[in-house]
Amino acid sequence: MAQYEVKIKMNASSSDEVKALGNGLQNAVNNIDHSDLQKLLNAVAKNPNIVKTALKFI
């Protein structure tokens, strides 16, 4: 499988926040089936409130 590098831009209050988000995203990409991750991201893009609902169960 080919390996790609993707750059993203985000607003954050500190570099530590950016590092934590970046590490979390990389871990998600490494550990979650890509088709499942894509479905999840599509669902969040359509309805961001599902994240708050999901966090209640974690």
C-alpha positions in Angstrom: 0.0 0.0 0.0 1.3 3.5 -0.9 2.1 5.9 1.9 0.9 9.5 1.7 1.5 12.6 3.8 -1.4 15.0 4.3 -1.1 18.5 5.6 -4.0 20.2 7.4 -4.6 23.6 8.9 -6.3 24.2 12.2 -6.8 27.0 14.7 -5.5 26.2 18.2 -4.6 28.0 21.4 -1.3 26.3 21.7 1.2 24.1 19.9 0.6 21.4 22.5 -3.1 21.3 21.5 -2.0 21.0 17.8 0.4 18.2 18.7 -2.3 16.3 20.7 -4.8 16.6 17.9 -2.2 15.5 15.3 -1.2 12.5 17.3 -4.8 11.5 17.9 -5.6 11.8 14.2 -2.5 9.7 13.3 -3.4 7.1 15.8 -6.9 6.9 14.4 -5.6 6.5 10.9 -3.2 3.8 12.1 -5.7 1.8 14.1 -9.1 2.2 12.4 -10.2 0.5 9.2 -10.0 3.3 6.6 -13.5 2.7 5.2 -14.9 2.8 8.8 -13.0 6.0 9.5 -14.2 7.6 6.3 -17.8 6.7 7.2 -17.3 8.3 10.6 -15.8 11.5 9.3 -18.6 11.8 6.7 -21.2 11.4 9.4 -19.5 14.0 11.6 -19.2 16.5 8.7 -23.0 16.1 8.1 -23.9 16.4 11.8 -21.1 17.6 14.2 -23.4 17.2 17.2 -23.0 13.4 17.1 -19.6 13.8 18.6 -21.0 15.2 21.8 -23.6 12.4 21.9 -20.9 9.7 21.3 -18.7 11.2 24.0 -21.5 10.6 26.6 -20.9 6.8 26.0 -17.1 6.9 26.4 
